[in-house]
């Protein structure tokens, strides 16, 4: 194991080169400008995603900009002041409000107060599915009945039938932790994956359902959930491995899916496959899913990567000595 562990580091970036939730080449300059107090690059970026109907990118960028605005609000305040009717600013404002409300004690009531902002974002860009993803998150946090969820889901898919963010929000609502069950969660995820286009991130929904089941098992070790779902979990992992293989190593776009898949492979003891995913991830660690199990997601990522290398090394046989050396004992 000591001999092989260093060799298995091939293709893995050094710890100091690994980044957590690193922005891509489009978002990075917008965040850098926001750090200088300039809002126009962020506004231009979101406007471009809206005009080109790049809903997946729009969802990611709006989320990252809202997170940044929570800690540095000056540039966003200028944006709102200079363009109070801007649909892109309205989306970031709604995302910011929903995220803040989720972190408050008794979140249901603070979340209800965000309804006007979500509705404003939806009216400002009628074809945009992202405000409906926010509405689905809101429904989960306010314990909305299934009929309300179904109505919101219908509006979301009307705008984008295969939007990953809306599907993730729906999957969370349907999970056993919230308002559904493990079987309902898997049924929804597997159906969406079957209907997805080749290379779509929707094919990772079943492995996301797997994570929900695995985390539930950790919270209740006496449960037999994972045993009952074992086959579905492994099939979900296999599907996600095939999806990951469609993207080049070190691509930031599927980074979260690859991080999620790696965690599930580790829990399932599929060490060699997990190590290969770490190589494909490259320097792009993501907060999810590591933040679900540890307060230090980057540290947890690096620790898991080292642990997988050790597990793989422990299964590798020592090299055989030559016949003459074995015969002579030298």
Phi, psi and omega in degrees: 000318178297322181292317189274332186304313178298325180295328182284356176283352180302129180087355178258127178293151177302155181307317184292344180267353182279132183246148178257122178051048181292138178287155177278185187290343177270318183284325184307308180297325179294319178291322178297318178294319178299324177297335177268004179089013183255126183261343188299318177299322178294318179297318180294322180297311181292324177299320179296320179292324179291315182293329180265004182055040176272074191291324180295313178295319180301317180298313181297314184293318179299320179297312181295320179293323178294319177299317179295320182294335178295330183258335178225093190266350187299313182295325181286323176298321177295321178299311180298321181292322183279337182215071186296340180255012181294121181296333181283320175295324179296322179294314180296320180297319179293317177300316179299315182293317181294317179297317180295319181294324180299332184270358181272149174298144182058053192297340185304312182292312175302324178294322179298330180288347180272356183305314180300326180289321177295315179296323178296317178295322179293319179292325184292331179222082189301334181269359185276124178280345188296319175301332179284333170296319176298320180296324177291320174299319179298317180299320179296315184287339180257010181056042179296144180293163184300326180297321177293317178301314182299321179293318178294318180298320178298321178292322181295310184288339175297326182273325179203100187298337185238028181289122185297315183300317178294322178295320178296317179297320178293319179300319178297316179301320185277357182288160180296334180291336185244269191234019182221222181209167178299320182291320177297321180296312179295319180301314180297314183295315182292324178294316179296320180295321179296326183272354185284156175286156177303134180083357180289141178295346177299338178290352175266358180299319178299326179287334174289322173297325178297318179300317180301319179291320181293320178292324177297323178295322179294324180286332180227081185301337182282351181289151177254022185303309186294323178300316182292330184256010188307312182297319181292324179295314181292324176294323177297318178296318179299318179295319180291327175297316178296321177297314180302323182293344179283344183252150182289154176301141177075015177282124182289339185299310180270017187301316182295319178298318179294321176297316178300311179301317181300317179299315180296319178298322178296312180299326179278358179073024180265075194292316183297317179292324177295319179296321178297322178292323175300322178294320180290327177297320183065230183270006191260076171286148177237151180301316176272133009263000189297328180291343178285344183238355185201147178283350179239081186299321179294315177299321179294320177301311182293321179294319178295321179297316177296318181297321179294318177301318180294319179297317179294317180298326183291342180265355183269130181288152173294149177294138178286142175286159179298158182301320182293318181295321180295323182289323184269346182082012181246000000 
